[in-house]
Amino acid sequence: MIRKLIWECPFCSAETIKVAIRPTVNIVKRTGMRSGKKTQLIKSSGETIILSEECSNCKKSRKEIMKKYKEIGYI
């Protein structure tokens, strides 16, 4: 389940950055063997992807925006 959102630019505060977020999901995997059944819990990591190439307002690139979001702690 991927959610698409619009975030505000960290430089100009305009809501122009398109972002796709895939949340962390727990997957239950069951295997059957002669000795018995085994249940394993696998946790897939979440992911945040910036879809916009640049901010349409201040023209900052995706790389600069990603770097700023990492500094702030959004990603």
C-alpha positions as CSV (number, residue, x, y, z in Angstrom):
1,M,0.0,0.0,0.0
2,I,1.8,3.1,-1.3
3,R,0.6,6.5,-0.2
4,K,1.3,9.5,-2.4
5,L,1.5,12.9,-0.6
6,I,2.5,16.4,-1.3
7,W,5.0,17.8,1.2
8,E,6.2,21.4,1.5
9,C,9.6,22.4,0.2
10,P,12.1,22.7,3.0
11,F,13.6,25.8,1.4
12,C,10.6,27.9,0.3
13,S,7.7,26.3,2.3
14,A,5.5,25.9,-0.7
15,E,3.6,22.6,-1.0
16,T,5.0,21.4,-4.2
17,I,7.1,18.2,-3.5
18,K,5.3,14.9,-4.5
19,V,6.4,12.0,-2.3
20,A,5.5,8.3,-2.3
21,I,5.6,6.5,1.1
22,R,5.7,2.7,1.5
23,P,5.2,1.9,5.2
24,T,7.0,-0.8,7.2
25,V,5.0,-4.1,7.0
26,N,5.3,-7.3,9.0
27,I,4.9,-10.5,6.9
28,V,4.1,-13.9,8.4
29,K,5.8,-16.7,6.5
30,R,4.8,-20.3,7.4
31,T,6.6,-23.4,6.2
32,G,5.6,-27.0,6.6
33,M,8.1,-29.7,7.1
34,R,8.1,-33.3,8.3
35,S,9.3,-32.2,11.7
36,G,6.5,-29.7,12.1
37,K,5.3,-26.3,11.0
38,K,7.5,-23.2,11.4
39,T,6.3,-19.6,11.6
40,Q,8.7,-16.8,10.7
41,L,8.0,-13.1,11.1
42,I,9.7,-11.0,8.5
43,K,9.8,-7.2,8.7
44,S,10.0,-5.3,5.4
45,S,11.6,-1.9,5.7
46,G,9.7,1.3,4.9
47,E,10.7,3.6,2.1
48,T,10.2,7.2,1.2
49,I,10.7,8.3,-2.4
50,I,10.6,11.9,-3.7
51,L,8.8,11.9,-7.1
52,S,9.3,15.5,-8.0
53,E,12.4,16.4,-10.1
54,E,12.6,19.9,-8.5
55,C,10.5,22.4,-6.6
56,S,8.4,24.3,-9.0
57,N,8.5,27.4,-6.9
58,C,12.3,27.8,-5.9
59,K,13.8,25.4,-8.5
60,K,15.9,23.4,-6.0
61,S,16.8,20.0,-7.3
62,R,15.7,16.6,-6.0
63,K,19.2,15.9,-4.6
64,E,19.2,19.2,-2.6
65,I,15.7,18.6,-1.3
66,M,16.5,15.0,-0.3
67,K,19.7,16.1,1.6
68,K,17.7,18.8,3.5
69,Y,14.9,16.3,4.4
70,K,17.6,13.9,5.8
71,E,19.1,16.7,7.9
72,I,15.7,17.6,9.3
73,G,14.8,13.9,10.0
74,Y,11.9,13.5,7.6
75,I,13.6,10.6,5.7
